[in-house]
């Protein structure tokens, strides 16, 4: 009988220690989870810019048109005069780094390539 109680006590102690070790493992960083879900940047030609609605339409590979919203926080590289200069960049090649917020593609960074002559 003492042997059975001893075995049960050792089994219980083993289960408790494994639960404690599992509970102490750190959670993955929040940024890592977001990185996994971030879409790949899109490169294509600017088809349209609506400065009032702050949207840009890009023709990506395979004749796919993608619409992005942008704001004052959007980093714009290579464009003239920041967001206002996007309107004069129609036809230019851009690379848009973005995130998806609900059903909206929100541009984080827009890199405008110089127009080729």
C-alpha positions as CSV (number, residue, x, y, z in Angstrom):
1,X,0.0,0.0,0.0
2,X,2.8,2.4,0.8
3,X,4.3,1.6,-2.6
4,X,1.1,2.7,-4.4
5,X,1.0,5.9,-2.4
6,X,4.6,6.6,-3.1
7,X,4.1,6.0,-6.9
8,X,1.1,8.3,-6.9
9,X,2.9,11.0,-5.1
10,X,5.9,10.9,-7.5
11,X,3.5,11.0,-10.5
12,X,1.7,14.0,-9.1
13,X,5.0,15.8,-8.4
14,X,6.1,15.1,-12.0
15,X,2.8,16.5,-13.4
16,X,3.0,19.7,-11.3
17,X,6.6,20.4,-12.2
18,X,5.9,20.0,-16.0
19,X,3.0,22.4,-15.8
20,X,5.1,24.9,-13.9
21,X,7.9,24.7,-16.6
22,X,5.3,25.1,-19.4
23,X,3.7,28.1,-17.8
24,X,7.1,29.9,-17.4
25,X,7.9,29.8,-21.1
26,X,7.8,33.4,-22.6
27,X,5.2,34.3,-25.2
28,X,6.5,35.2,-28.7
29,X,7.0,39.0,-29.1
30,X,4.0,40.9,-30.4
31,X,6.0,42.2,-33.4
32,X,6.8,38.7,-34.5
33,X,3.1,37.8,-34.8
34,X,2.5,41.0,-36.9
35,X,5.4,40.2,-39.2
36,X,4.0,36.8,-40.0
37,X,0.8,38.4,-41.2
38,X,2.3,41.4,-43.1
39,X,1.7,41.1,-46.8
40,X,4.6,41.4,-49.3
41,X,5.3,44.9,-50.7
42,X,3.6,45.5,-54.1
43,X,5.5,47.0,-57.1
44,X,3.7,48.4,-60.1
45,X,2.6,51.5,-62.0
46,X,0.6,54.3,-60.5
47,X,-2.7,54.4,-62.4
48,X,-4.6,57.0,-60.3
49,X,-4.1,59.2,-57.3
50,X,-7.0,60.8,-55.4
51,X,-5.5,63.5,-53.2
52,X,-8.8,64.3,-51.5
53,X,-9.6,60.7,-50.6
54,X,-5.9,60.0,-50.0
55,X,-5.9,56.9,-52.2
56,X,-3.6,55.5,-54.8
57,X,-4.3,52.8,-57.4
58,X,-1.4,50.7,-58.5
59,X,-1.3,48.2,-61.4
60,X,0.6,45.3,-60.0
61,X,1.9,42.1,-61.8
62,X,-0.7,40.1,-63.8
63,X,-2.8,43.3,-64.5
64,X,-4.0,43.3,-60.9
65,X,-5.1,46.7,-59.7
66,X,-4.7,47.4,-56.0
67,X,-6.0,50.4,-54.1
68,X,-4.1,51.8,-51.1
69,X,-5.0,54.5,-48.7
70,X,-2.3,56.8,-47.3
71,X,-2.0,59.5,-44.6
72,X,0.4,62.1,-43.3
73,X,2.2,59.3,-41.4
74,X,2.9,57.3,-44.7
75,X,6.6,57.5,-45.6
76,X,7.0,58.7,-49.2
77,X,10.4,58.2,-50.7
78,X,11.4,59.6,-54.1
79,X,8.2,61.6,-54.7
80,X,8.2,65.3,-55.2
81,X,6.6,67.3,-52.3
82,X,5.5,64.3,-50.3
83,X,1.9,63.2,-50.6
84,X,0.9,66.2,-52.7
85,X,3.6,65.1,-55.3
86,X,1.9,61.7,-55.8
87,X,-0.7,63.3,-58.0
88,X,2.1,64.2,-60.5
89,X,3.6,60.8,-60.4
90,X,0.9,59.0,-62.4
91,X,2.6,56.5,-64.7
92,X,5.6,56.1,-62.4
93,X,6.7,52.8,-60.9
94,X,6.2,52.5,-57.1
95,X,6.8,49.9,-54.4
96,X,4.1,50.1,-51.7
97,X,4.7,48.5,-48.3
98,X,1.4,48.2,-46.6
99,X,-0.7,46.6,-43.9
100,X,-4.3,45.4,-44.1
101,X,-6.8,47.1,-41.7
102,X,-10.1,45.3,-42.1
103,X,-10.7,45.4,-45.8
104,X,-8.5,48.4,-46.5
105,X,-4.9,48.3,-47.7
106,X,-3.1,51.0,-45.8
107,X,0.2,52.2,-47.2
108,X,3.0,52.5,-44.7
109,X,5.7,53.4,-47.2
110,X,5.5,54.4,-50.8
111,X,8.8,54.4,-52.9
112,X,8.4,56.3,-56.1
113,X,11.0,55.3,-58.8
114,X,12.1,58.1,-61.2
115,X,10.2,58.1,-64.5
116,X,12.3,56.6,-67.3
117,X,12.7,58.8,-70.3
